[in-house]
Amino acid sequence: MTLIDKYTALICSLLIWAASPSSAELSVDQVWEDILQRTKSYGYKVSSIQSRSNGILVLSELNLRQDRLREGYSVNINLGNMQLIPNDDGSVTVSPSETISWDFLILDAEPDTMTVKLIQKTKNLLIIAQGGVGEIRYDYSAELIDVMFDEFLVQGDIMKSDEANLRISLLDVVGQSKITGDALLESLFNFSTKNINFIASFSPKAEDYEGTWKTRLSNVTFASAGQVPDGISLHGLLQDVSPALTSGYNNSNLFGYEVGETDVSFEIGGHGFVLESSSAGGTVSNTISIAGIKSESEVRSAKFEISGDLLYFPLKAELGSLLAGVNMPVMPRPEKQTFGVEFKLKELLVSQGVWTTFDPLSDLMHDPISVNLDIKGVMLLLMDVLGSDMSKVDLTDYSKIVQIVSLSLRSLTFSGFGVEVEAQSDFEFDNQDLKTFAGMPRPKGKASMKITGVNGFLEKAVKMGLIGSQQAMGVQMAIGMFALPVGNDMMQTEVEIDKNGGVFANGQRLR
C-alpha cells in the first residue's frame, strides 16, 4: 500500500464509511453511527461530547486513539469539533474541524522511544452523505488538504519544524465514496486532485548538513474497489492478511498522474549536489485477493540531471519509458497457479558528458539502451507466503515453499553499446526427480539465443581498458562452446534438455 493509499484510507475511516439498516432518508444519528462503526473497525477508540442545536448534532472534543504498545506504537488523533447538519433533501452535511492534530508514539528500545506530531489543515472541506442507509454515498470536495510536521521528540530532545519540515498538500480535491453490503462489504472510492505537493527538508541547528526534497504531481487520480468481510479491521489486515483473504477480502486500486517533477538538494561542509527530474506521467496499479497479488507501474518520458561538487561528473539522462510488473500467488492451493514478471526499459540515453568520461575516443556506439524481459510460469505453492508462519521457515529450502512446474522466458531482449541479444526458452520441471541435476528438479525443454556485435564490443572494451584481453578471450571461448556463427559478428545457439536429462547444444550432445 502506498503512502497516498494509507493517507486517503485513514481519512475515509474517519469521515466516509457507511453501512446500516435501510431507510428512505438519512438522519444525523444514522450518519454518525456509521462513521463511528467504521472508525472503530479500524481499531480506534472514539470519545466526544455530544450536543444538539436546531437538529444539528455537534461533536465537541472529538478524539480517536489506538494503543498498540505490544506492536510498538500508539496513535492519538484530535479532530476538534465536528457538526452533522440535516439538509432539506434528506442528505446530511458532515462539517469537520479545519485543524486536526496527529500524535504518534513509537516504541523501540527504551532509550529510543520517540513521538511525532503532525498538523492537518483543510480549507473549504465539504462532505455530503446521501442515499439510503446501507447504500450511503459520500461526495466530498476540498480546496486544500495540508498535512505538516510539527515536532519530533526523542529522549527530551525536541526538533521543531524550523529544523525539519515535512508537508503534503492536496489542491482542489474532489471525490466520492460508497460502501454497501452486510457480511461482505463492497467499497468504492475515488478522488482527483489538481496537484499533490510533497516537501521535506532538514537543517539541524547543531549539524553541518542540510537537505531538501520537493515532489510535484499534477492532475492526480486515484480509484479503489474491493470487498471487506465484516469484522475485519485495518489492524487485522496489517497483522495477518491471510485470514482476511480466505474470508473474501480483495482490493484493486489505480493511481495515475499526468506530470511529475522532483528536486533534491543536499549540502554538507560546504559541498553538495542537486538532482532534478521530471516525467510525462505515470500509473501504479495493485490488486490483491485469494488468487494472488498483481502489481504494475509505469513512468513515461523521464529526464534526470544531477550536478554538484560531491559528484565526479555531472549526469544527464533521458528515458522513454519504464514498466515493471509482477503477478504472484500468495495462498497455497492443491491446483497449479500461474505467475509472471515483466520489465521494460525503453531507450535510456545518457548525456555526451557521461560518455566522454568513460569513452573519450568514442570507441563504443552511443545508441540508446533498451531491455525487455517477460517471464511466465506455473507453480505449486506449498505455503502461505503472507502468513505469520513464514518467519519460521528456512528460506534456503525453497522446495518446501514452492515447486516450479514450468517456466517460460517469453522474451529477453537487450540493445545497447552496439550489442543486440534476443533469447527465448520454454521448460517443464519434474519435481520428483532431484537426482539427475543434483538436487534441482529435472528440466525438459528448449532455449534459444541470438547475439549480434559481442565480439566487436569485447575488442573495444579491451582497447578502452575496461577488461583485460585474457578476460575477453575467456568470454569469447565460452560463447563459442555453445553458439554457432551465422553472420558478421552474429552468433546463434539452441540448447535442448530431453526427458532423460540429456543436454544438447545445436544438436551436439553435451551431457
N, C-alpha and C positions, 0 to 999 in steps of 0.2 A: 504494500500500500504506500503511495507516495505521500509526501508532506501535505500536498493540496488535498488528497483524498481524506487524510486523517482530520485536517482542519475543517473541511466542509462537513464531514460526517459528524463531528462534535457539535458544530453549530446547529445542525439539524436535530441532533439528540436533545438539545436544549429547547428548541423552539418549533420544530416542524413535524414531529412524529404524530401519527394518529391511528386509532382503531378502537371501536366500542360498539354497543348495540345500535341498531339503525333508528334514525329519526328524520322527520321532514325538515327541521331546522336545527341549527346549532345554537346551543346556549353557551354562555361564558364558562359555566361549570363543566360542561362536556368537553370543551376545548382544553381547559386547564387539566382535567382528569387525564386526557390523552397525553398531553405534554408531560405530566407527572409520571404516568406509567412508563412512557418511552425513556424518559430520563433515568428512572430507577432501573430499567432493564440494562442500562449501561453501567450499572454498579454504583450510582451516585445516591447519597442520602440528601434529601431535599428539605430545607427549612425555610419558612417565610411567615410573615404576619399578614393575615387577610383582612380586608375591609371592603365595604361596598358603598357606592355613591351613584344614585340615578341609574342603577342596573349595571354599572361598571365594576368589575372585580379588580381590586387593587392589591397587588402582592408587594409588600414592603420588606426590605432586608432579605431579599431572595438569595439563598446561598446553596451551592452544591458542594458536596465533599465526598471524596473517595479515599479511603485509607487502605493501602496495600503494602503495609510495612514488611510483611514477610517476603514480598516480591521486591522490596527496596524502594518504594516511593509512596507519596500521597499527593493528592491534588485538591485544592480548595478554590472554588470559583465564586466570586461575589458579583452577582448580577444587579445589585442595587434594587431598583423598583421596576415593576412591570405591570401594565394595565391590559385587561381584556375587555374590549368595548363591543357591545352588540350593535349591529347595523340593521337598518330597516329591511334590507333584502334577505335577512336570515343568516348572513355571514357574520364573522367575528374578526375584529381587528386586534392583532397582537402587537402591543406597543412596548418594546423593551427599553431599558435604560440605554443612553448613548455611550456610557462608560462601564466597562466590565474589567475586573482585575482577576488575574490568574496567578496563584501561588503554588509552586511545585517544590516538594521536599524530596530529595534524592539521597538515599542511604546507601553507603558502601561500607568500607571500614569506618569505625567511629570517628577517626580524625578527619575523614574526607567527606563527612556529611555536608551537603550544601543545599541552599534554597535559591530558587529563581523566581522572579516576579515579572509578569507581563501585563501590559495595559492594552485593552481593546477599546477603540473608539469607533462609533458609527455615525454617519450623517444621513439624515432623511431615510432611515430604515423603515420600510412599510411591509407588514406581513398580514395577509388576508386569508382566513380559514373559511372555506365554503364547501357546500355539498352536504350529504347526509353522513351522520356518524357511522363509522365503519367503512366509509369511502371518502374521507375528507381530503381535499386538495388544498395545498398551501401555496399561494402565489406571493412572491416577495421581491422587493427591489431595494436598492440602497445606492446612494450617490457615492458613498465611501465606506469601506471596512478597513480599519487600520489596526494592526497589532504591533506593539512596540515593546522592546526590552526596557525594564525599569531599573532592576538591580539584581546583583549576583552576590551571594554571601557564602563564604567558606571560612569556618573557624573564627568568626567575628570580623574577618576582613571583608569589607564591602566594596564592590566595584559597581559604580553607578553608570548611567547612560552616557556621561561625558567621557568615560574611558572605554566602554564597549557599547556599541549600538547595534540593535537588530530590529528591522522593521519590514513588515509585509503589508502591502497596500493593494486593495482591490477596488477599482474605479468603475462606476456605472454598472452595478451588478443587477442582473435580472434572472430569476429562477423560479422553479416550480418543484413541488414535492408531493407525493401521494403514496399512502400505504393502505392496502386493503387485505382482507383475509382474516382467518382465525387461527387454526393450528399452524398454517404455513403462510406467513405474512408476505405479501407481494409489495415490493418497494420500487418506486420510480423516482428518479431525482435528476434534475438537470439545471445548469446555470451557464450564463455567459457573462463576460466582463470585458470592458474595453481595454483595460490594462491590468496586469499584475506586476508590481514593482517589489523587488527584494533588495534590501540594502543591509549589509553587515560591515561594521568597521570596529577596529580595536586600536587603542592608543594608551596603554597603561602608563600612568604617571611615573612610576619607578623603573620603567624599562626603556631600552634603546631601540624599540621597533614599533612599527605601526603598519596597518594594512586596511584595505577596503575592498569589498566585493559588491558589485551592483549588477542586477539582472532585471531586464525589462521584457515582458511578453505582451504582445498586443493581440486583440481580438481572440480572446481565450474562450474555449467552450469545454464543458465537461458534462458527461451524461453517465448515469449509473442505473442498472436494473438488476433485480435479484429477488431471491426468496430467503426468508429467515424463519426457522422453526420457532414457534412461540416458546419462550423460556430461555432462549439462547441469548446471552449478554455479550457485549463487546469484550469484556474482560475474559469471558469464557473462550471466545474466539482467539484472543491473543495467547491464552494459556495453552489451549489444545484445540486446534481446529478440526481434528478428525471426527469427534462425536457429532459436531455440527454438520459436517459433510455427509456423514452417514444418515443423519436425520433429514437431509434435503437441502441444506444451506448451499446457495450458489450466488454468484455475483459476476457481473460483467460491467466494465467501465471503459470509457473512451475519453481521452484528454487530447486537445489539439490547440495549436496557436498558429498565427499567420506570420509573425515576425518576432525574432528573438535577438537580444543584444546583451552581452556580458562584458563588463570591465572589471579587471582585478589589478590592484597595485599593492606592492609590499616594499618596505624600506627598513633596513637595519644598519646602524652605524654609518649613515650617510650614503649607503649603496642600496639599490633596489632593482625592481623590474616592473613592467607594465604589460598586461595581457588585454587585448581587445578581440572580441569575437562577435560574429553575427550569423544569423541563418534566415532563410526564407520560409520558415515554418517547420512544423514537426507534429507528430502524433505519437501517443502511447496508448496501447490497448491491453487490457488484462482480463482474463476470465478464469474463475476457479469454481470447481464443482467436484462431485464424486468421480467424474470422468477424468479429472486432471487439471493441470494448470496450462494455460496458453497465454503467452505474452509476446508482444511485438512492439518495437519502437522504430521510428524513422526520423531523421533530420535531413533537411534539404538545403542545398546551396549554402554550405557553411564556409566562413572565412575566419582565419586566425592570424593574429600578429602579436609577437612577443618581442619586447626590447628592454634594454636596461643593462647597467654595468655589472649586474650579478650573472649575466649570461656571457658565454664566449662569443656569440654572434647573434644578431637579430634573426628571428624566424618568421616567415610568412608562409601561409599555406591556404589552399582552397580545396574544397571537397564537393563533388557533385551531389552525392547523397550517401547516407549510411543507414543501413537497415539491419536490425538484429531481431531474431525471433526464436522462441523455444516452445515446444509442445511436449509435456511430460505427464505421465500418470503419477498419481500420488497415493492411491489406495490399492492394496493387494486384491487381486481377483483370480479366480480359477482359470478364466479365459485369457487369451493373449491380448495385449494392449499396444497401441502404436505410440511412437514418439518421433520427434524431429527437431533439428537445429538448422537455422538458416542465418547466414551472414553475407551481406553485400556491401562492399566498399567500392564506390564508383568514382573514378577519375580524381584521385588525390594528386594535387600539384603543389610543389614547394617552390619558393622564390629562387631566382638565379643566384642570389647571395648565398643561399644554403648550398646549392650545387657547387659554387666556386670554392667553398670551404673544403668540401670532400673531393671534388673533381675539378681542380683548377684548369686542367688542359682539355676538359670536355671530352674525355675518353668514352664515358658512358652515354647512352641515349637518355635524354631528359624527358621522356614521354610520361604521361600520367600513369599512376599505379591503380590497378583495379583488381579486386578479389571477389570471387563469388563461391560460396560454399553452401551446399544443400544436402543435408543428410536426413534420411528417413529410415525407420526401423520398426521391428516388432519385438516385444519383450514379455516375459512373465515376471511381474513384480511380486516379490515374496513377502515384503514387509511394508508397513505403513511408514512412509518416509517423513510424514509430518507429525507422527506420534511421539509421545514422550519417551517411549522405549528405545528410540534411535540413539539416545545418549549412551546407552549401554552396549551398543553394537560395535563390533570390531570392523571398521570400515575397510580394512585391508582385505577382509574375506568377503569380496563382493558377491560370491556365489550364494551366500545366504540372504542377500538383499535382492538380487535381480538375476535373471537368466536372459541373455540376448538370444532371440530366436532367429532373427535375420537383420542384416544391416546393409543398406544401400547408399552408396555415395552417388547421388543422382547427378551431381555436378561439382567439380572443383576446377576453377579456372583462375589463372593469375597472369597478369601482364604488367610489365614494367622493366626498366633497365635494358630494354631490347630483348627480354626473355618472355616467352609465352608458354604456359603449361595448361594442358587440358587432361582431366582424369575422370574416370567413372568406375564404379565397382558394384557388385551385387553378390552377397554371400548369405548362406544359411549356416546355422551352427547346431551341431549335435552336442547338447549339454550332458549327455550320458557318457560321452567319450572324452575323458580328460587325460588319457594316456598318450594318444598319438602325438599331441603337440605339448607334452609336458605340463599338464595342469590347465591348459587352455581348451575350451570346447572346440571340437574339430570343425573347421570351416569347410564349406563346399561352394564353389562359385568362380567368378572371373573378375579380373580388374585390368583396365587398360589405361595407358598414359601416353601422351604425345608432348614432346618438349622441343621447342624451337629457340635457337640462339644461345644455348647454355655454354657452348664451347667459346663463343666469342666473348661472352660475359666473363668467363673464368680467365681468359687471356688478358682482358682489360683490368680485371681485379688484381692479377699478379703484377701487371705493369704499374698500377697505382699503389702497390704495396699493401693492399687490404688483406691479402692472403699470400702465403708462400707458394712457390712453384710445386713443392712436394705435396702440399695440401690440395692444390688444383689437380694435380695428376691423380691423386687418390680418388677424388670425386669423379673424374673422367673415367677411371678404371671401373669404379663401382657402377656407374651408369652403363658402361659398355658391357658389363656382365649380363645385364638384363634387357638392354634396349638395342634395337637394330636401326642403322642409318637408313632413312627413307628420302633424303633430300639434302640440300645445302644447310649444314648445321641443324638438321632436323632428325629427331630420333623418336622411335615408337616402340612400345612394348605391350605385351599381353601376358598376364600371369593367370594361370588356372590351377585350382586345387580340386582334385576329383574326390569321389565319395570314399575312397580308401586312404586319403591323406597324401596322395601323390601330388607333387608341386611341379608345374611345367611353366617355363618362360619361353614364349614364342615357339611353342611346340617341342622344346627341348626339356627333357626331364631333369630336374634339379634335386629331387628328393623321392 
